[in-house]
């Protein structure tokens, strides 16, 4: 039996507008300088192409052997607040341009 590929993008409505988000980066160690980095989500308006990468702080260090973070474990409220914060920080999802990186706090604000 063939396995079906699960979609890695999830839809969410923020302010009455449809957005699509995905887990862009797992929290972990940076290979550059040996510091930890938090998770990052990639977000775009469903009907447009301009993306924002919303970066979160590292948070507590995971236990050794802990499973990887799954997108289904990320609260929709956190994603919604992060999208709102990205728009307030100047991201224009319905414009053209390069991907924008936005850093938020642990609560998405």
N, C-alpha and C positions, 0 to 999 in steps of 0.2 A: 504494500500500500504506500502510495506517495505521501510525503509530508507536505503540508501546506505552510507557506511562509507567513509568519505572523507579522502584521504591520507594526512598524516601530514608531509610527506617528499617531498622535492622539488628538482629537478635536476638543476644543473648549470654547465657550462663548464668554467674552469679556466686554461689558458695556454694550451688549447687543450685537457685537461683531464676532464672526467666526474666526478662530485662530487654530493653527496646527502646531503642536510642540512635540519634541523628541528629546530623549536623554542624549546630550552631545558628548559629555565626558563624565566618567566615573570619578568619585573622590579617590584620591590616592597620593602617592609620592611623585614629586617632580624629578625628572632625571637630570635637570640642569644644575640645581643647587641643593638638592637633598631636602627641600621643604615640602610640606604637604599642601595640596590644593583641594578645593571643594568640588562638588559636582557642578556641571554646567548644563543648561537646557538650551536648545535651539528653538526659536519661535518665529513664526511668520504668519501673516494674514492668509487665510485659506485661498483667497483669490489673487494674491500678489506674491512677488518673489523675494522682496527684501527681507532679510533675516536679521534677527538679533540673537546674540549668544549671551544669556544671562548667567553670570557666575556667582556662586554662593561661597561663603567662607568654609574652611575645612571641617569644622565641627570636631567632635571627640574622635580620638584615634580608634579605628576599628580593631576588634579582637583578631588575633592571629587565626587565619583559616575561615574568617567570616565570609558568607556568600556575597557575591556582587549585588549592588543595588539594582533593583528592577524598576522600570518606569511605573508599574502598577503600585509600587510602594510610595510614590510621591503624591502627596495630597493635592487634589485639584485646587483647593483654596490657596495653597502655596504658589502654584503655577499662575493662577489668576492674579494674585497680588504682585508677582514678579513681572507679569506682562503689563499691569497697570504702572508699576514703578519704571519700567523701561520706556513706556510712552511719556511719562512725566519727565524722564531724564532727557528726552529729546528724540527718541526713536520715532521715525515716521514710517509705519508699516506699509502705507499705500504710496510710497515714493520709490524712486529708483536710486540705486547706489550700492555701496559695499555693505557687507555685514558689519553690524555695530556690536561692540562688546560693552556690556553694562554689568557693573558689580553691585550686588545687593547684599543686605544683611541676611541672617539666618531665617528671618521670618518673611523674606521676599520683599521687604520695603526699602 
